[in-house]
Amino acid sequence: MAAFAESTPCWVDVSLPDLEAGKRFYGELFGWTFSETSDTTAGRGAEAFREGRRVAGLVAKKDGRMPTTWGVYFATADIVGLSRRITAAGGTLVRGPLALGRSASIAQAADPAGTVFGIRQAGDDPGFERTGLPGSFCWTELYTRDKARVDPFYESVLGFRGTDLPGAAIDFRMWSPPGAEPGEAGAIGGRSVITDAFPAELPGHFLCYFSVADCDETAATAVRHGGRVTAPPFGIPHGRMSVLVDNQGASFAVLSGAADPVGPKGGAGAEAGPEPE
């Protein structure tokens, strides 16, 4: 499998206090199977598979003070050069770059407003083996309180080409990677603004979306296995979505019914709650 194009999402993982409990939860929710738990440079963890193809990683937190959260990694052909551009543009390096043997090199960074994201340079392992299909990643959104600083940061550092969503009641910008046509057709993620509709303590973060066959059933399954629903299933132009929290506190979103599951399918402010259908 070829490496992912520059600045496109190429991997996601979740940091959890209890790795085995996470495997049970996501195994029931998405039909994932897992590699044997092992110790790596990045920490103790396991890879998740759907129908034999790699879709995500689960990592045990080394420090209980660290957040329980899903994180997204953007592809790069030059992780050292990108790391330098990040700090020069007002971001910070949280960790790395770290070489994971011959498979890849990774780093975690924070944008000027403090939101953490990952970057990944492929070696023998390009990242995802399945996207956009049930049980796999399909979209990501940045939620921020400071678009004036983060918009130029991501557009200069990662080369995103931003397109504001026309006619929307909320402030949402679609991101297309370098070389792609700006707009909905080529978008791989987006940026939304945290408004007063959100809890005051909510920090800036990336929300990762997973495609599912049935949004309502997935939400019900999450609750049965100890998770919570923070935005009940509701309709959007690209399908039906819900925002969930797993049994250890990590937030993520699910989407069903999209004709084309990869693309600008996020809720554009969905975490504030359902919109009228």
Short mmCIF file of the C-alpha atoms (twelve columns), coordinates in Angstrom:
data_MODEL
# 
_entry.id   MODEL 
# 
loop_
_atom_site.group_PDB 
_atom_site.id 
_atom_site.type_symbol 
_atom_site.label_atom_id 
_atom_site.label_alt_id 
_atom_site.label_comp_id 
_atom_site.label_asym_id 
_atom_site.label_seq_id 
_atom_site.Cartn_x 
_atom_site.Cartn_y 
_atom_site.Cartn_z 
_atom_site.pdbx_PDB_model_num 
ATOM 1   C CA . MET A 1   0.000   0.000  0.000  1 
ATOM 2   C CA . ALA A 2   1.387   3.402  -0.975 1 
ATOM 3   C CA . ALA A 3   2.124   6.081  1.576  1 
ATOM 4   C CA . PHE A 4   -0.618  8.614  2.202  1 
ATOM 5   C CA . ALA A 5   -0.516  11.983 0.457  1 
ATOM 6   C CA . GLU A 6   1.070   14.881 2.330  1 
ATOM 7   C CA . SER A 7   -1.057  16.265 5.196  1 
ATOM 8   C CA . THR A 8   -3.856  13.693 4.853  1 
ATOM 9   C CA . PRO A 9   -5.022  11.741 7.922  1 
ATOM 10  C CA . CYS A 10  -3.078  8.471  7.937  1 
ATOM 11  C CA . TRP A 11  -3.624  7.063  11.444 1 
ATOM 12  C CA . VAL A 12  -5.615  7.428  14.659 1 
ATOM 13  C CA . ASP A 13  -5.060  6.027  18.116 1 
ATOM 14  C CA . VAL A 14  -6.680  6.304  21.514 1 
ATOM 15  C CA . SER A 15  -4.863  6.676  24.848 1 
ATOM 16  C CA . LEU A 16  -6.589  4.700  27.599 1 
ATOM 17  C CA . PRO A 17  -5.955  3.901  31.261 1 
ATOM 18  C CA . ASP A 18  -7.166  0.288  30.796 1 
ATOM 19  C CA . LEU A 19  -6.080  -1.253 27.495 1 
ATOM 20  C CA . GLU A 20  -7.987  -4.529 27.904 1 
ATOM 21  C CA . ALA A 21  -11.236 -2.724 28.773 1 
ATOM 22  C CA . GLY A 22  -10.757 -0.606 25.646 1 
ATOM 23  C CA . LYS A 23  -10.321 -3.699 23.490 1 
ATOM 24  C CA . ARG A 24  -13.546 -5.167 24.853 1 
ATOM 25  C CA . PHE A 25  -15.498 -1.930 24.281 1 
ATOM 26  C CA . TYR A 26  -14.329 -1.248 20.717 1 
ATOM 27  C CA . GLY A 27  -14.468 -4.915 19.804 1 
ATOM 28  C CA . GLU A 28  -18.178 -4.939 20.637 1 
ATOM 29  C CA . LEU A 29  -18.818 -1.509 19.108 1 
ATOM 30  C CA . PHE A 30  -16.996 -1.735 15.768 1 
ATOM 31  C CA . GLY A 31  -16.359 -5.458 15.369 1 
ATOM 32  C CA . TRP A 32  -12.627 -4.905 15.796 1 
ATOM 33  C CA . THR A 33  -10.104 -7.621 16.450 1 
ATOM 34  C CA . PHE A 34  -6.693  -6.855 17.919 1 
ATOM 35  C CA . SER A 35  -3.053  -7.746 17.663 1 
ATOM 36  C CA . GLU A 36  -1.313  -9.092 20.726 1 
ATOM 37  C CA . THR A 37  -0.622  -6.363 23.266 1 
ATOM 38  C CA . SER A 38  3.048   -5.398 23.140 1 
ATOM 39  C CA . ASP A 39  5.530   -2.809 24.374 1 
ATOM 40  C CA . THR A 40  6.782   -0.376 21.729 1 
ATOM 41  C CA . THR A 41  8.643   2.931  21.613 1 
ATOM 42  C CA . ALA A 42  5.275   4.675  21.672 1 
ATOM 43  C CA . GLY A 43  4.092   2.713  24.714 1 
ATOM 44  C CA . ARG A 44  2.201   -0.456 25.523 1 
ATOM 45  C CA . GLY A 45  -0.524  -0.983 22.958 1 
ATOM 46  C CA . ALA A 46  -2.318  -2.997 20.306 1 
ATOM 47  C CA . GLU A 47  -3.447  -2.477 16.738 1 
ATOM 48  C CA . ALA A 48  -7.123  -2.818 15.801 1 
ATOM 49  C CA . PHE A 49  -8.361  -4.595 12.665 1 
ATOM 50  C CA . ARG A 50  -11.664 -4.783 10.828 1 
ATOM 51  C CA . GLU A 51  -12.023 -7.753 8.466  1 
ATOM 52  C CA . GLY A 52  -8.284  -8.295 8.674  1 
ATOM 53  C CA . ARG A 53  -7.274  -4.732 7.746  1 
ATOM 54  C CA . ARG A 54  -5.618  -2.305 10.164 1 
ATOM 55  C CA . VAL A 55  -7.868  0.603  11.248 1 
ATOM 56  C CA . ALA A 56  -6.567  2.146  14.508 1 
ATOM 57  C CA . GLY A 57  -4.333  1.817  17.544 1 
ATOM 58  C CA . LEU A 58  -5.012  1.510  21.277 1 
ATOM 59  C CA . VAL A 59  -2.277  2.739  23.623 1 
ATOM 60  C CA . ALA A 60  -2.065  2.380  27.391 1 
ATOM 61  C CA . LYS A 61  -1.397  5.698  29.114 1 
ATOM 62  C CA . LYS A 62  1.962   5.813  30.862 1 
ATOM 63  C CA . ASP A 63  0.866   8.711  33.040 1 
ATOM 64  C CA . GLY A 64  -2.606  8.931  34.564 1 
ATOM 65  C CA . ARG A 65  -2.480  12.716 34.351 1 
ATOM 66  C CA . MET A 66  -2.514  12.582 30.553 1 
ATOM 67  C CA . PRO A 67  -5.900  12.905 28.806 1 
ATOM 68  C CA . THR A 68  -7.940  9.909  27.726 1 
ATOM 69  C CA . THR A 69  -8.474  10.839 24.112 1 
ATOM 70  C CA . TRP A 70  -8.473  9.904  20.446 1 
ATOM 71  C CA . GLY A 71  -5.728  11.508 18.371 1 
ATOM 72  C CA . VAL A 72  -5.244  11.891 14.625 1 
ATOM 73  C CA . TYR A 73  -1.947  11.798 12.700 1 
ATOM 74  C CA . PHE A 74  -1.298  13.652 9.451  1 
ATOM 75  C CA . ALA A 75  1.068   12.185 6.869  1 
ATOM 76  C CA . THR A 76  4.367   13.794 5.968  1 
ATOM 77  C CA . ALA A 77  7.350   12.833 3.851  1 
ATOM 78  C CA . ASP A 78  9.717   14.856 6.089  1 
ATOM 79  C CA . ILE A 79  8.877   14.686 9.773  1 
ATOM 80  C CA . VAL A 80  11.997  16.597 10.841 1 
ATOM 81  C CA . GLY A 81  11.340  19.464 8.443  1 
ATOM 82  C CA . LEU A 82  7.655   19.610 9.373  1 
ATOM 83  C CA . SER A 83  8.543   19.645 13.076 1 
ATOM 84  C CA . ARG A 84  10.739  22.684 12.467 1 
ATOM 85  C CA . ARG A 85  7.968   24.449 10.549 1 
ATOM 86  C CA . ILE A 86  5.538   23.779 13.382 1 
ATOM 87  C CA . THR A 87  7.733   25.474 15.993 1 
ATOM 88  C CA . ALA A 88  8.633   28.328 13.639 1 
ATOM 89  C CA . ALA A 89  4.906   29.021 13.112 1 
ATOM 90  C CA . GLY A 90  4.139   29.268 16.837 1 
ATOM 91  C CA . GLY A 91  3.319   25.643 17.612 1 
ATOM 92  C CA . THR A 92  5.183   23.381 20.024 1 
ATOM 93  C CA . LEU A 93  6.496   19.818 19.897 1 
ATOM 94  C CA . VAL A 94  4.956   17.676 22.619 1 
ATOM 95  C CA . ARG A 95  6.858   14.495 21.785 1 
ATOM 96  C CA . GLY A 96  9.305   13.280 19.169 1 
ATOM 97  C CA . PRO A 97  10.051  12.777 16.441 1 
ATOM 98  C CA . LEU A 98  10.346  9.124  17.451 1 
ATOM 99  C CA . ALA A 99  11.310  6.244  15.161 1 
ATOM 100 C CA . LEU A 100 9.079   3.174  15.604 1 
ATOM 101 C CA . GLY A 101 11.636  0.760  14.263 1 
ATOM 102 C CA . ARG A 102 11.403  0.523  10.475 1 
ATOM 103 C CA . SER A 103 7.609   0.978  10.424 1 
ATOM 104 C CA . ALA A 104 7.261   4.774  10.815 1 
ATOM 105 C CA . SER A 105 8.354   7.899  12.670 1 
ATOM 106 C CA . ILE A 106 5.856   9.906  14.685 1 
ATOM 107 C CA . ALA A 107 5.657   13.152 16.609 1 
ATOM 108 C CA . GLN A 108 2.982   14.964 18.568 1 
ATOM 109 C CA . ALA A 109 2.630   18.728 18.346 1 
ATOM 110 C CA . ALA A 110 0.353   21.459 19.655 1 
ATOM 111 C CA . ASP A 111 -0.994  24.337 17.594 1 
ATOM 112 C CA . PRO A 112 -0.695  27.960 18.856 1 
ATOM 113 C CA . ALA A 113 -3.939  27.532 20.830 1 
ATOM 114 C CA . GLY A 114 -2.698  24.346 22.505 1 
ATOM 115 C CA . THR A 115 -4.605  21.647 20.608 1 
ATOM 116 C CA . VAL A 116 -2.561  18.466 20.165 1 
ATOM 117 C CA . PHE A 117 -2.274  16.570 16.879 1 
ATOM 118 C CA . GLY A 118 0.093   13.988 15.439 1 
ATOM 119 C CA . ILE A 119 2.328   13.815 12.391 1 
ATOM 120 C CA . ARG A 120 3.615   10.574 10.884 1 
ATOM 121 C CA . GLN A 121 6.248   9.680  8.316  1 
ATOM 122 C CA . ALA A 122 5.735   6.220  6.826  1 
ATOM 123 C CA . GLY A 123 8.470   3.646  6.692  1 
ATOM 124 C CA . ASP A 124 7.461   0.066  6.019  1 
ATOM 125 C CA . ASP A 125 4.006   0.854  7.455  1 
ATOM 126 C CA . PRO A 126 1.966   3.571  5.676  1 
ATOM 127 C CA . GLY A 127 -0.818  3.647  8.304  1 
ATOM 128 C CA . PHE A 128 -4.476  2.839  7.683  1 
ATOM 129 C CA . GLU A 129 -5.325  -0.226 5.615  1 
ATOM 130 C CA . ARG A 130 -9.055  0.553  5.608  1 
ATOM 131 C CA . THR A 131 -10.903 3.907  5.723  1 
ATOM 132 C CA . GLY A 132 -14.386 5.140  4.945  1 
ATOM 133 C CA . LEU A 133 -16.030 1.736  5.419  1 
ATOM 134 C CA . PRO A 134 -17.959 0.554  8.509  1 
ATOM 135 C CA . GLY A 135 -15.697 0.229  11.505 1 
ATOM 136 C CA . SER A 136 -12.995 2.559  10.180 1 
ATOM 137 C CA . PHE A 137 -11.960 6.210  10.233 1 
ATOM 138 C CA . CYS A 138 -13.703 8.587  7.820  1 
ATOM 139 C CA . TRP A 139 -13.227 12.238 8.917  1 
ATOM 140 C CA . THR A 140 -11.729 14.586 11.531 1 
ATOM 141 C CA . GLU A 141 -12.588 18.064 12.822 1 
ATOM 142 C CA . LEU A 142 -10.664 20.553 14.918 1 
ATOM 143 C CA . TYR A 143 -12.705 22.365 17.555 1 
ATOM 144 C CA . THR A 144 -10.998 25.589 18.660 1 
ATOM 145 C CA . ARG A 145 -11.682 28.863 20.461 1 
ATOM 146 C CA . ASP A 146 -9.017  30.750 18.499 1 
ATOM 147 C CA . LYS A 147 -9.545  30.460 14.757 1 
ATOM 148 C CA . ALA A 148 -7.569  33.678 14.177 1 
ATOM 149 C CA . ARG A 149 -4.387  31.883 15.213 1 
ATOM 150 C CA . VAL A 150 -5.057  28.300 14.168 1 
ATOM 151 C CA . ASP A 151 -6.403  28.908 10.641 1 
ATOM 152 C CA . PRO A 152 -3.165  30.441 9.325  1 
ATOM 153 C CA . PHE A 153 -1.123  27.925 11.323 1 
ATOM 154 C CA . TYR A 154 -2.605  24.815 9.710  1 
ATOM 155 C CA . GLU A 155 -2.841  26.419 6.299  1 
ATOM 156 C CA . SER A 156 0.831   27.404 6.335  1 
ATOM 157 C CA . VAL A 157 2.349   24.438 8.186  1 
ATOM 158 C CA . LEU A 158 0.291   21.562 6.742  1 
ATOM 159 C CA . GLY A 159 -0.603  23.362 3.529  1 
ATOM 160 C CA . PHE A 160 -4.350  23.038 4.040  1 
ATOM 161 C CA . ARG A 161 -6.503  24.988 1.615  1 
ATOM 162 C CA . GLY A 162 -9.453  26.353 3.584  1 
ATOM 163 C CA . THR A 163 -12.996 26.836 2.310  1 
ATOM 164 C CA . ASP A 164 -15.644 28.323 4.584  1 
ATOM 165 C CA . LEU A 165 -18.901 26.387 4.541  1 
ATOM 166 C CA . PRO A 166 -21.356 28.546 2.577  1 
ATOM 167 C CA . GLY A 167 -24.642 29.564 4.141  1 
ATOM 168 C CA . ALA A 168 -23.964 27.762 7.424  1 
ATOM 169 C CA . ALA A 169 -25.354 28.999 10.709 1 
ATOM 170 C CA . ILE A 170 -22.066 28.056 12.381 1 
ATOM 171 C CA . ASP A 171 -18.473 29.006 11.656 1 
ATOM 172 C CA . PHE A 172 -16.997 25.992 9.850  1 
ATOM 173 C CA . ARG A 173 -14.039 25.731 7.468  1 
ATOM 174 C CA . MET A 174 -13.340 22.700 5.262  1 
ATOM 175 C CA . TRP A 175 -9.723  21.653 4.782  1 
ATOM 176 C CA . SER A 176 -8.296  20.271 1.547  1 
ATOM 177 C CA . PRO A 177 -4.720  18.923 1.491  1 
ATOM 178 C CA . PRO A 178 -1.947  20.407 -0.659 1 
ATOM 179 C CA . GLY A 179 -2.590  19.854 -4.365 1 
ATOM 180 C CA . ALA A 180 -6.297  19.080 -3.922 1 
ATOM 181 C CA . GLU A 181 -9.032  21.331 -5.214 1 
ATOM 182 C CA . PRO A 182 -10.388 23.479 -2.368 1 
ATOM 183 C CA . GLY A 183 -13.956 22.718 -1.377 1 
ATOM 184 C CA . GLU A 184 -16.138 19.804 -0.407 1 
ATOM 185 C CA . ALA A 185 -14.995 17.279 -3.010 1 
ATOM 186 C CA . GLY A 186 -11.358 17.263 -1.882 1 
ATOM 187 C CA . ALA A 187 -11.795 17.973 1.827  1 
ATOM 188 C CA . ILE A 188 -10.255 15.628 4.400  1 
ATOM 189 C CA . GLY A 189 -11.298 17.451 7.569  1 
ATOM 190 C CA . GLY A 190 -12.484 20.725 8.941  1 
ATOM 191 C CA . ARG A 191 -12.306 23.382 11.634 1 
ATOM 192 C CA . SER A 192 -15.215 24.398 13.851 1 
ATOM 193 C CA . VAL A 193 -15.366 27.109 16.516 1 
ATOM 194 C CA . ILE A 194 -16.144 26.379 20.161 1 
ATOM 195 C CA . THR A 195 -18.941 28.786 21.034 1 
ATOM 196 C CA . ASP A 196 -20.913 29.546 24.184 1 
ATOM 197 C CA . ALA A 197 -23.104 26.539 23.344 1 
ATOM 198 C CA . PHE A 198 -20.240 24.315 24.527 1 
ATOM 199 C CA . PRO A 199 -19.207 23.789 28.162 1 
ATOM 200 C CA . ALA A 200 -16.807 26.517 29.275 1 
ATOM 201 C CA . GLU A 201 -14.220 23.932 30.348 1 
ATOM 202 C CA . LEU A 202 -14.115 22.169 26.949 1 
ATOM 203 C CA . PRO A 203 -10.568 22.481 25.529 1 
ATOM 204 C CA . GLY A 204 -9.590  22.659 21.892 1 
ATOM 205 C CA . HIS A 205 -9.423  19.172 20.378 1 
ATOM 206 C CA . PHE A 206 -9.673  17.029 17.266 1 
ATOM 207 C CA . LEU A 207 -12.817 14.907 16.964 1 
ATOM 208 C CA . CYS A 208 -12.309 11.643 15.042 1 
ATOM 209 C CA . TYR A 209 -15.208 10.152 13.074 1 
ATOM 210 C CA . PHE A 210 -15.785 6.465  12.302 1 
ATOM 211 C CA . SER A 211 -18.097 5.106  9.633  1 
ATOM 212 C CA . VAL A 212 -20.793 2.681  10.840 1 
ATOM 213 C CA . ALA A 213 -23.644 0.804  9.202  1 
ATOM 214 C CA . ASP A 214 -26.286 2.050  11.656 1 
ATOM 215 C CA . CYS A 215 -25.696 5.183  13.743 1 
ATOM 216 C CA . ASP A 216 -28.616 4.612  16.125 1 
ATOM 217 C CA . GLU A 217 -27.688 1.004  16.829 1 
ATOM 218 C CA . THR A 218 -24.045 1.944  17.371 1 
ATOM 219 C CA . ALA A 219 -25.036 4.606  19.914 1 
ATOM 220 C CA . ALA A 220 -27.228 2.090  21.742 1 
ATOM 221 C CA . THR A 221 -24.405 -0.471 21.722 1 
ATOM 222 C CA . ALA A 222 -22.004 2.085  23.198 1 
ATOM 223 C CA . VAL A 223 -24.361 2.708  26.112 1 
ATOM 224 C CA . ARG A 224 -24.874 -1.024 26.698 1 
ATOM 225 C CA . HIS A 225 -21.131 -1.443 27.090 1 
ATOM 226 C CA . GLY A 226 -20.550 1.439  29.481 1 
ATOM 227 C CA . GLY A 227 -20.209 4.399  27.107 1 
ATOM 228 C CA . ARG A 228 -22.262 7.588  26.887 1 
ATOM 229 C CA . VAL A 229 -24.003 9.610  24.183 1 
ATOM 230 C CA . THR A 230 -23.218 13.346 24.217 1 
ATOM 231 C CA . ALA A 231 -24.985 14.174 20.925 1 
ATOM 232 C CA . PRO A 232 -27.846 11.738 20.219 1 
ATOM 233 C CA . PRO A 233 -28.142 10.474 16.622 1 
ATOM 234 C CA . PHE A 234 -29.388 13.148 14.224 1 
ATOM 235 C CA . GLY A 235 -29.507 13.813 10.523 1 
ATOM 236 C CA . ILE A 236 -27.023 15.930 8.597  1 
ATOM 237 C CA . PRO A 237 -26.785 16.463 4.818  1 
ATOM 238 C CA . HIS A 238 -24.286 13.602 4.503  1 
ATOM 239 C CA . GLY A 239 -26.009 10.976 6.629  1 
ATOM 240 C CA . ARG A 240 -26.744 10.407 10.290 1 
ATOM 241 C CA . MET A 241 -24.269 10.977 13.080 1 
ATOM 242 C CA . SER A 242 -23.767 10.887 16.833 1 
ATOM 243 C CA . VAL A 243 -21.031 11.922 19.268 1 
ATOM 244 C CA . LEU A 244 -20.144 9.255  21.827 1 
ATOM 245 C CA . VAL A 245 -17.833 8.746  24.801 1 
ATOM 246 C CA . ASP A 246 -16.275 5.339  25.423 1 
ATOM 247 C CA . ASN A 247 -16.279 3.486  28.740 1 
ATOM 248 C CA . GLN A 248 -13.114 5.324  29.867 1 
ATOM 249 C CA . GLY A 249 -13.890 8.881  28.761 1 
ATOM 250 C CA . ALA A 250 -12.546 9.240  25.189 1 
ATOM 251 C CA . SER A 251 -14.857 11.135 22.813 1 
ATOM 252 C CA . PHE A 252 -15.396 10.238 19.155 1 
ATOM 253 C CA . ALA A 253 -18.128 10.457 16.527 1 
ATOM 254 C CA . VAL A 254 -19.874 7.927  14.306 1 
ATOM 255 C CA . LEU A 255 -21.509 8.445  10.920 1 
ATOM 256 C CA . SER A 256 -23.833 6.252  8.873  1 
ATOM 257 C CA . GLY A 257 -25.713 6.548  5.617  1 
ATOM 258 C CA . ALA A 258 -23.245 8.645  3.649  1 
ATOM 259 C CA . ALA A 259 -23.202 7.922  -0.080 1 
ATOM 260 C CA . ASP A 260 -19.467 8.639  -0.106 1 
ATOM 261 C CA . PRO A 261 -18.145 7.861  3.378  1 
ATOM 262 C CA . VAL A 262 -14.839 9.696  2.957  1 
ATOM 263 C CA . GLY A 263 -15.125 13.459 2.788  1 
ATOM 264 C CA . PRO A 264 -16.724 16.415 4.559  1 
ATOM 265 C CA . LYS A 265 -19.214 14.460 6.580  1 
ATOM 266 C CA . GLY A 266 -18.704 16.028 9.996  1 
ATOM 267 C CA . GLY A 267 -21.424 17.709 11.982 1 
ATOM 268 C CA . ALA A 268 -19.932 21.190 11.751 1 
ATOM 269 C CA . GLY A 269 -20.575 21.957 15.391 1 
ATOM 270 C CA . ALA A 270 -22.275 18.665 16.182 1 
ATOM 271 C CA . GLU A 271 -20.889 18.449 19.692 1 
ATOM 272 C CA . ALA A 272 -23.163 21.318 20.675 1 
ATOM 273 C CA . GLY A 273 -26.096 18.948 20.132 1 
ATOM 274 C CA . PRO A 274 -28.508 17.898 17.396 1 
ATOM 275 C CA . GLU A 275 -29.678 20.301 14.746 1 
ATOM 276 C CA . PRO A 276 -33.260 20.344 13.465 1 
ATOM 277 C CA . GLU A 277 -33.875 17.822 10.702 1 
# 
